[in-house]
Amino acid sequence: MWLYLAAFVGLYYLLHWYRERQVVSHLQDKYVFITGCDSGFGNLLARQLDARGLRVLAACLTEKGAEQLRGQTSDRLETVTLDVTKMESIAAATQWVKEHVGDRDGGLTLLPRLKCSGAIIAHCSTELLGSSDPLASASQNAGITGLWGLVNNAGILTPITLCEWLNTEDSMNMLKVNLIGVIQVTLSMLPLVRRARGRIVNVSSILGRVAFFVGGYCVSKYGVEAFSDILRREIQHFGVKISIVEPGYFRTGMTNMTQSLERMKQSWKEAPKHIKETYGQQYFDALYNIMKEGLLNCSTNLNLVTDCMEHALTSVHPRTRYSAGWDAKFFFIPLSYLPTSLADYILTRSWPKPAQAV
Ligand SMILES: NC(=O)c1ccc[n+]([C@@H]2O[C@H](COP(=O)([O-])OP(=O)(O)OC[C@H]3O[C@@H](n4cnc5c(N)ncnc54)[C@H](OP(=O)(O)O)[C@@H]3O)[C@@H](O)[C@H]2O)c1
């Protein structure tokens, strides 16, 4: 009996492993657009996919970030500047992507940019070439029409505080970048992804599964989860697959120790008097130390996250959700299935008591 059970479980994992290892073909012809490539996961993913031979279209917030990335990658990788909070910037980036991946839906423009020894050999109009154009068919056959992958990675976390003393502007900014930005970029690029029957990878957070601290950030990531789930169900018949990546705590620009602690101090300093009286300086100091310890414990192995992103883009069978990092897998995900009261206790047991606690 136990032997049969063990054999059944073993077989299940073997099949699962085999299924997960299957990789899509023609990777070198596939375009992947990634937001937030100046630093952190986006930057590493851009370099990782470039090294694997994919055609990376990397969006950076700043020209300086773009220049640095170009300096570290092959000629195949191209960059564009993109601020996901600005509609005109998203529209310009979408047009730029269209020009790279080929656009046949517009009726007037056909822009298969085929590279031959690094040179652009075709940049044509449908009116001139018609649908039987050999370059267009070549590009289609090679599978480079449309955008294979869109990775919504750009995000901010500022500052680390409680809901009550997080100012409205900071909350709004997090929503604008982390949620509205993801929605707008996705909707803008969706026709191109649909054409390629490609992939959308949305970077959420484990704080999009268990809301815990930094209110505005968690709200934005819960929004990313909801948007991704809704879109996956709505567009299931178009062959587009959507994956959500939920990293635990990692050391990146976002979790930079000095900056994070400085911002935390600043937001406490700027908090209204009644907040300071309600919580008290001791509360803040204790919370500050908890945060400091948390930031110190962030994982430095960013590949745990970018490998999930890469799998979502290159596997024949991408997962719907990826939890990246040991804390995500072994603490937050199990916690998310516990009764809420028990999860509340576990998450806040080490927190200090506010000065005016009852
Ligand atoms: N680090 C973690 O522990 C962690 C955990 C869970 C989820 N995440 C998520 O992972 C994603 C990447 O973050 P990260 O940890 O790699 O942090 P990061 O190093 O700060 O990377 C975020 C990137 O987004 C860019 N960005 C900021 N505002 C933007 C805007 N308005 N438009 C376009 N790009 C913008 C940043 O540019 P600049 O560098 O020029 O500011 C940066 O390149 C985020 O969605 C984040 O929420 C991170």
The ligand as a Tripos MOL2 file, in Angstrom:
@<TRIPOS>MOLECULE
LIG
   48    52     1     0     0
SMALL
NO_CHARGES

@<TRIPOS>ATOM
      1 N1         12.7110   44.0270   -3.4500 N.am      1 LIG1
      2 C1         11.7630   43.3270   -2.8760 C.2       1 LIG1
      3 O1         11.9160   42.8160   -1.7660 O.2       1 LIG1
      4 C2         10.4570   43.1190   -3.5900 C.ar      1 LIG1
      5 C3          9.5520   42.2260   -3.0260 C.ar      1 LIG1
      6 C4          8.3540   42.0020   -3.6590 C.ar      1 LIG1
      7 C5          8.0580   42.6370   -4.8460 C.ar      1 LIG1
      8 N2          8.9430   43.5120   -5.3820 N.ar      1 LIG1
      9 C6          8.5730   44.1430   -6.6420 C.3       1 LIG1
     10 O2          9.5770   43.9280   -7.6080 O.3       1 LIG1
     11 C7          9.5120   44.9510   -8.5950 C.3       1 LIG1
     12 C8         10.9050   45.4710   -8.8720 C.3       1 LIG1
     13 O3         11.3910   46.1110   -7.7120 O.3       1 LIG1
     14 P1         12.8850   45.9560   -7.1920 P.3       1 LIG1
     15 O4         12.8360   45.2730   -5.8940 O.co2     1 LIG1
     16 O5         13.7460   45.4100   -8.2630 O.co2     1 LIG1
     17 O6         13.2320   47.4790   -6.8610 O.3       1 LIG1
     18 P2         14.0870   48.5630   -7.6560 P.3       1 LIG1
     19 O7         15.5010   48.1270   -7.7490 O.co2     1 LIG1
     20 O8         13.8010   49.8580   -7.0010 O.co2     1 LIG1
     21 O9         13.4560   48.5060   -9.1180 O.3       1 LIG1
     22 C9         12.2700   49.1910   -9.4470 C.3       1 LIG1
     23 C10        12.4550   49.7980  -10.8090 C.3       1 LIG1
     24 O10        11.2780   50.5270  -11.1780 O.3       1 LIG1
     25 C11        11.7090   51.7860  -11.6840 C.3       1 LIG1
     26 N3         10.6540   52.7810  -11.5430 N.ar      1 LIG1
     27 C12        10.2950   53.4870  -10.4480 C.ar      1 LIG1
     28 N4          9.2980   54.3350  -10.7320 N.ar      1 LIG1
     29 C13         9.0120   54.1620  -12.0430 C.ar      1 LIG1
     30 C14         8.1020   54.7470  -12.9440 C.ar      1 LIG1
     31 N5          7.2690   55.7260  -12.5530 N.pl3     1 LIG1
     32 N6          8.0890   54.3340  -14.2360 N.ar      1 LIG1
     33 C15         8.9320   53.3710  -14.6600 C.ar      1 LIG1
     34 N7          9.8300   52.7850  -13.8650 N.ar      1 LIG1
     35 C16         9.8770   53.1670  -12.5790 C.ar      1 LIG1
     36 C17        12.9310   52.1330  -10.8930 C.3       1 LIG1
     37 O11        13.7140   53.1100  -11.5500 O.3       1 LIG1
     38 P3         14.8480   53.9230  -10.6800 P.3       1 LIG1
     39 O12        15.8030   52.9020  -10.1830 O.co2     1 LIG1
     40 O13        15.4210   54.8590  -11.6810 O.co2     1 LIG1
     41 O14        14.0730   54.5970   -9.5880 O.co2     1 LIG1
     42 C18        13.6140   50.7700  -10.8510 C.3       1 LIG1
     43 O15        14.3290   50.5220  -12.0200 O.3       1 LIG1
     44 C19         8.5590   46.0000   -8.0430 C.3       1 LIG1
     45 O16         7.3060   45.8640   -8.6660 O.3       1 LIG1
     46 C20         8.4460   45.6390   -6.5790 C.3       1 LIG1
     47 O17         7.2290   46.0390   -6.0160 O.3       1 LIG1
     48 C21        10.1370   43.7770   -4.7840 C.ar      1 LIG1
@<TRIPOS>BOND
     1     1     2 1
     2     2     3 2
     3     2     4 1
     4     4     5 ar
     5     4    48 ar
     6     5     6 ar
     7     6     7 ar
     8     7     8 ar
     9     8     9 1
    10     8    48 ar
    11     9    10 1
    12     9    46 1
    13    10    11 1
    14    11    12 1
    15    11    44 1
    16    12    13 1
    17    13    14 1
    18    14    15 2
    19    14    16 1
    20    14    17 1
    21    17    18 1
    22    18    19 2
    23    18    20 1
    24    18    21 1
    25    21    22 1
    26    22    23 1
    27    23    24 1
    28    23    42 1
    29    24    25 1
    30    25    26 1
    31    25    36 1
    32    26    27 ar
    33    26    35 ar
    34    27    28 ar
    35    28    29 ar
    36    29    30 ar
    37    29    35 ar
    38    30    31 1
    39    30    32 ar
    40    32    33 ar
    41    33    34 ar
    42    34    35 ar
    43    36    37 1
    44    36    42 1
    45    37    38 1
    46    38    39 2
    47    38    40 1
    48    38    41 1
    49    42    43 1
    50    44    45 1
    51    44    46 1
    52    46    47 1
@<TRIPOS>SUBSTRUCTURE
     1 LIG1         1 GROUP 0 **** ****
